[in-house]
Amino acid sequence: MTNAARDVGEIIARTRAPGGDVIVSGGSYGSIWGHRYLQLYPDQPTAVSLTALAVNSRLSDMDVWLNDLGQRFMGLCGADPSCSEKLGADPWATMTETLDAFEEGACPEVAALGVDRPVFQALFAQSLYQWAPRPLIPALIYRLDRCSPADVAAFTHLAGILLAPLPEPLSPSLRFYSPVLRNNIMLSELWADPPPPASEMQEYLAEANVALGLTDDAAAVHESWPRYTPDAYAGQWATTSVPLLLLHGGLDFIPSAVPEAVERHFTGPNQTFVMLPRAPHTLESPTSSGTSCDLEILLQFVADPEAPLDTSCTERILPLDFSVDPTLSATYLGTDDAWDGDPGAERRASTASPEHARAITRLREAIARLRAAIAAR
């Protein structure tokens, strides 16, 4: 990680025009990488934006974080009249019971499509990464529990999208994705010490409702991996006086203790932490005025990193809506009605918006990586 951060600093040093401004931005793992860059080059940039804050966290807990977020999200479903009407007062319990029953043989028509619990776990995890697909989760649980012919038709449409072969050429996110590099950094300095036993992770994943399975994959090779020794920067905090924008979503899977520690550490002038209510890991935060709050704030910061930020857009972020957008429903399930529509009767052609098409691509790639990891074990 230090080598990667040094690459950024050296590229800036060798290409920066005299007196030119440089703003470095990093999100998710990029927030960890960007923080390491600040440790090495605390005075080099004009300003730095870190988002979806994972600084000084341990990714060995990632699947636990995702499952905990799933429980929190389904709790919000329980507080929503229309959602709780479908899934009861405790939608998380309904979700667990439905997935357990599915594993034991309920709704075999869906299992015959090649969909199993790990696929559902990854589908739900990736859906929670973004704003728009999240309301699909309760609708899919409702349909899986009911398992009517219309529901099977909807899952058939979904399976045809998610499990289809990936197109050639592969997208850059897959072509440039390296499990070797991921494991090398994650196992060397982003893993718990002592590490959680692989058997313990497997037992947890066997019962989880939401997960990506990457922690199980990494734990399986932990003992044999040629881990490097973390340097003196690992686990420490950067000291810098440059302007910082620190953004985090209220429904990010990274637990609140991680961004709160970042907020406590960076308290200098023009170092601003903003929590975006209801925003997921991607920080999508649509507002009642048609803008996205995260972009509103970021554009202000880029225009003048030393000016006070107007963060009032956080009060205009839309509430959660569990009704599911009809266009998104048609894309994923072949019907405008995510909860009760019958794609077999409607023969609804999918008209994916660019946003929904990108979301589906991310889902398919996540499931492809999961299946590749399972096959390699």
C-alpha positions in Angstrom: 0.0 0.0 0.0 2.9 2.4 0.8 4.4 1.6 -2.6 1.0 2.4 -4.3 0.7 5.7 -2.3 4.3 6.6 -3.2 3.4 6.1 -6.9 0.6 8.7 -6.6 2.9 11.2 -4.9 5.8 10.7 -7.4 3.5 11.0 -10.4 2.1 14.3 -9.0 5.6 15.6 -8.3 6.9 14.8 -11.8 3.8 16.1 -13.8 2.5 19.0 -11.8 2.7 22.3 -13.5 4.4 25.1 -11.5 1.8 26.5 -9.1 -0.9 24.0 -10.3 -3.6 22.8 -7.9 -3.8 19.1 -7.2 -6.9 17.5 -5.5 -6.6 13.8 -4.7 -9.7 11.8 -4.2 -10.1 8.3 -2.9 -13.2 6.2 -2.0 -13.6 2.9 -0.1 -10.2 1.1 -0.4 -9.2 4.4 -2.1 -9.8 6.2 1.2 -7.2 3.9 2.9 -4.9 4.4 0.0 -5.5 8.1 0.0 -4.8 8.3 3.7 -1.5 6.4 3.2 -0.6 9.0 0.5 -1.3 11.8 3.1 1.1 10.0 5.6 3.8 10.2 2.9 3.0 13.5 1.3 1.1 15.6 3.9 1.9 18.9 2.3 1.9 18.0 -1.4 -1.8 18.3 -2.5 -3.9 21.4 -2.6 -6.7 19.3 -1.0 -7.9 15.7 -0.5 -11.3 14.1 -0.6 -11.8 10.8 1.1 -15.2 9.0 0.8 -16.8 5.8 2.1 -14.3 5.9 4.9 -12.5 2.7 5.7 -9.3 4.2 7.1 -7.6 2.0 9.8 -10.2 -0.7 9.5 -9.9 -4.5 9.3 -11.5 -6.1 6.2 -11.6 -9.5 7.8 -14.9 -8.3 9.3 -16.4 -7.2 5.9 -19.0 -10.0 5.6 -20.1 -9.4 9.2 -20.4 -5.7 8.3 -22.5 -6.5 5.3 -24.8 -8.8 7.2 -25.2 -6.3 10.0 -26.2 -3.6 7.4 -28.7 -6.1 5.9 -30.3 -6.4 9.3 -30.4 -2.7 9.8 -31.9 -2.2 6.3 -34.6 -4.8 6.9 -35.3 -3.1 10.2 -36.2 0.1 8.2 -38.4 -2.1 6.0 -40.2 -3.1 9.2 -40.8 0.5 10.1 -42.3 1.2 6.6 -46.0 0.4 6.5 -46.1 -1.0 2.9 -43.0 -3.1 3.5 -44.0 -4.5 6.9 -47.4 -5.3 5.5 -45.6 -7.8 3.1 -42.9 -9.1 5.4 -44.3 -8.7 8.9 -43.1 -6.7 11.9 -39.7 -8.4 11.8 -38.6 -8.5 8.1 -35.1 -9.7 9.1 -36.6 -12.8 10.8 -38.7 -13.4 7.7 -35.7 -13.1 5.5 -33.7 -15.6 7.6 -36.6 -18.1 7.8 -37.2 -17.8 4.0 -33.5 -18.4 3.1 -33.2 -21.2 5.6 -36.3 -22.9 4.1 -35.0 -22.3 0.6 -31.7 -24.1 1.5 -33.8 -27.0 2.9 -35.7 -27.4 -0.4 -38.4 -24.8 -0.5 -39.2 -23.3 -3.9 -37.1 -25.9 -5.8 -38.0 -24.2 -9.1 -35.8 -21.2 -8.2 -32.9 -23.5 -7.1 -33.2 -25.3 -10.4 -32.2 -22.0 -12.1 -28.7 -22.3 -10.5 -29.5 -19.8 -7.7 -28.4 -20.8 -4.2 -27.8 -19.0 -0.9 -24.4 -17.6 -1.8 -25.9 -16.1 -5.0 -28.7 -14.5 -2.9 -26.1 -13.3 -0.4 -24.0 -11.6 -3.1 -27.1 -10.2 -4.8 -28.3 -8.6 -1.6 -24.8 -7.3 -0.7 -24.3 -5.7 -4.1 -27.8 -4.2 -4.0 -26.9 -2.5 -0.6 -23.9 -0.9 -2.2 -26.2 1.4 -4.3 -29.3 3.6 -3.8 -31.7 2.3 -6.4 -31.5 -1.6 -6.2 -31.9 -1.7 -2.4 -35.7 -1.9 -2.3 -35.5 -5.1 -4.4 -34.2 -7.0 -1.4 -37.5 -7.2 0.5 -39.5 -7.8 -2.7 -37.3 -10.8 -3.6 -37.6 -12.3 -0.2 -41.4 -11.9 -0.4 -41.5 -13.6 -3.8 -39.1 -16.4 -2.7 -41.3 -17.2 0.3 -44.5 -17.2 -1.8 -43.0 -19.0 -4.8 -46.0 -18.7 -7.1 -45.7 -19.3 -10.9 -45.4 -15.5 -11.3 -42.6 -15.4 -8.8 -40.7 -18.2 -10.5 -41.1 -16.3 -13.8 -39.6 -13.2 -12.2 -36.7 -15.2 -10.8 -36.2 -16.8 -14.2 -35.8 -13.4 -15.7 -33.4 -12.3 -12.9 -31.3 -15.5 -13.2 -31.0 -15.0 -17.0 -29.4 -11.7 -16.3 -27.2 -12.5 -13.4 -25.9 -15.9 -14.4 -25.4 -15.3 -18.1 -21.9 -15.5 -19.4 -20.0 -12.2 -19.1 -19.6 -10.4 -22.5 -16.2 -10.2 -24.2 -14.2 -8.2 -23.9 -14.5 -8.1 -20.2 -15.1 -4.7 -18.5 -12.1 -2.9 -17.2 -13.3 -3.5 -13.6 -12.8 -7.3 -14.2 -9.8 -7.1 -16.6 -7.8 -5.0 -14.1 -9.1 -6.8 -10.9 -6.4 -8.8 -9.3 -7.3 -11.3 -6.5 -3.6 -11.7 -6.0 -3.0 -8.0 -5.3 -6.2 -7.9 -3.2 -5.1 -10.8 -1.0 -1.5 -9.5 -0.8 -2.6 -6.1 0.7 -5.6 -7.3 2.6 -4.0 -10.3 4.3 -0.7 -8.4 5.0 -2.1 -5.3 6.7 -5.9 -5.1 6.6 -6.6 -8.4 8.4 -7.2 -9.1 12.1 -4.2 -10.2 14.1 -4.7 -12.9 15.3 -6.8 -13.8 12.3 -10.3 -15.3 12.7 -10.2 -19.1 12.0 -11.3 -20.0 8.5 -13.8 -22.6 10.0 -15.4 -19.8 12.0 -15.9 -17.7 8.9 -17.4 -20.6 7.0 -19.9 -21.3 9.8 -20.9 -17.6 9.8 -21.3 -17.5 6.1 -23.4 -20.6 6.1 -26.1 -18.7 8.1 -25.6 -15.2 6.8 -28.3 -13.4 4.7 -26.0 -10.8 3.2 -22.3 -11.4 2.2 -19.8 -11.4 -0.6 -17.8 -14.4 0.6 -14.5 -12.6 0.0 -13.4 -13.0 3.6 -13.9 -16.8 3.5 -11.9 -16.8 0.2 -9.0 -14.9 1.8 -9.1 -16.8 5.1 -8.7 -20.1 3.2 -5.3 -19.0 2.0 -4.1 -16.9 4.9 -1.7 -19.4 6.5 0.1 -20.2 3.2 0.1 -16.6 1.8 3.6 -15.0 1.7 2.5 -11.9 3.6 4.7 -8.9 3.7 5.5 -7.1 7.0 3.5 -3.9 7.4 5.7 -0.8 7.7 5.6 1.9 10.3 2.7 3.7 8.6 0.2 0.8 9.1 -2.4 1.6 11.7 -1.2 5.1 12.3 -2.8 8.5 11.5 -1.7 11.1 9.0 -0.9 14.6 10.2 -1.7 17.2 7.7 -3.0 20.8 7.5 -4.4 20.6 3.9 -8.1 21.0 3.4 -10.0 17.6 3.6 -13.5 16.6 2.6 -14.6 13.4 4.4 -17.8 11.9 3.2 -19.6 8.8 4.5 -23.1 7.3 4.0 -25.5 6.6 6.8 -26.3 3.2 5.2 -22.7 2.3 4.3 -21.8 -1.3 5.4 -18.6 0.1 7.1 -19.6 0.5 10.7 -20.0 3.9 12.2 -17.0 3.5 14.5 -14.6 3.7 11.6 -15.7 7.1 10.1 -16.2 8.5 13.6 -12.5 7.8 14.3 -11.6 9.6 11.1 -13.8 12.6 12.1 -12.2 12.8 15.6 -8.7 12.8 14.1 -9.0 15.4 11.4 -10.3 18.6 13.0 -8.1 21.2 11.4 -9.3 24.3 9.5 -11.1 23.4 6.3 -11.2 19.7 7.3 -14.9 18.8 7.1 -16.7 15.5 7.9 -20.2 15.1 6.4 -22.5 12.2 7.1 -25.1 11.7 4.3 -28.3 10.2 5.7 -29.5 7.0 4.0 -26.6 7.1 1.5 -25.0 3.7 0.6 -21.4 2.9 0.1 -21.4 4.6 -3.3 -22.6 7.8 -1.6 -25.5 8.3 -4.0 -27.8 10.7 -2.3 -30.6 12.0 -4.5 -32.4 15.1 -3.2 -35.8 16.6 -3.5 -34.3 19.3 -5.8 -33.1 16.7 -8.3 -29.4 16.9 -7.5 -27.2 14.4 -5.6 -26.0 15.8 -2.3 -22.6 14.1 -2.4 -21.8 15.8 -5.8 -23.2 19.1 -4.6 -20.7 19.1 -1.7 -17.8 17.7 -3.7 -18.2 20.3 -6.4 -18.1 23.1 -3.8 -14.9 21.6 -2.4 -13.2 21.3 -5.7 -14.1 24.9 -6.6 -12.6 26.3 -3.4 -11.2 23.9 -0.8 -10.8 26.7 1.7 -14.4 28.1 1.5 -17.0 27.1 4.0 -19.2 24.2 2.7 -22.9 24.4 2.5 -24.1 21.0 3.6 -27.8 21.8 3.8 -28.5 19.3 1.0 -28.2 16.6 3.6 -31.7 17.7 4.8 -33.1 17.2 1.3 -31.9 13.7 0.7 -34.9 11.6 -0.3 -36.5 9.1 2.1 -36.2 5.4 1.5 -39.0 4.1 -0.9 -39.7 0.4 -0.8 -42.1 0.5 -3.7 -39.3 -0.2 -6.3 -39.0 2.0 -9.4 -41.0 0.4 -12.2 -38.2 0.7 -14.7 -35.7 -0.9 -12.4 -38.2 -3.7 -11.6 -38.7 -4.3 -15.4 -35.0 -4.5 -15.9 -34.3 -7.0 -13.1 -37.6 -9.0 -13.0 -39.3 -8.4 -16.4 -42.3 -6.7 -14.8 -43.1 -3.2 -13.7 -44.4 -4.5 -10.3 -41.5 -5.9 -8.3 -43.7 -7.3 -5.6 -46.6 -9.0 -7.5 -46.1 -8.6 -11.3 -46.1 -11.6 -13.6 -43.4 -11.3 -16.3 -44.7 -14.4 -18.0 -48.1 -12.8 -18.5 -46.9 -9.3 -19.3 -44.0 -10.3 -21.6 -42.4 -7.0 -20.6 -39.3 -6.2 -22.5 -36.4 -5.0 -20.4 -35.4 -1.3 -21.1 -32.5 -0.8 -18.8 -31.4 2.7 -18.1 -27.7 3.3 -18.2 -27.7 3.6 -14.4 -29.5 0.2 -14.0 -27.3 -1.4 -16.7 -24.2 -0.4 -14.8 -25.7 -1.8 -11.5 -26.5 -5.1 -13.2 -23.0 -5.3 -14.6 -21.6 -4.9 -11.1 -23.9 -7.6 -9.8 -22.9 -10.0 -12.5 -19.2 -9.4 -11.9 -19.6 -9.9 -8.2 -21.4 -13.2 -8.7 -18.8 -14.2 -11.3 -16.0 -13.5 -8.8 -17.8 -15.4 -6.1 -18.3 -18.5 -8.3 -14.7 -18.4 -9.4 -13.6 -18.3 -5.8 -15.8 -21.2 -4.8 -14.6 -23.2 -7.7 -11.0 -22.6 -6.7 -11.4 -23.8 -3.1 
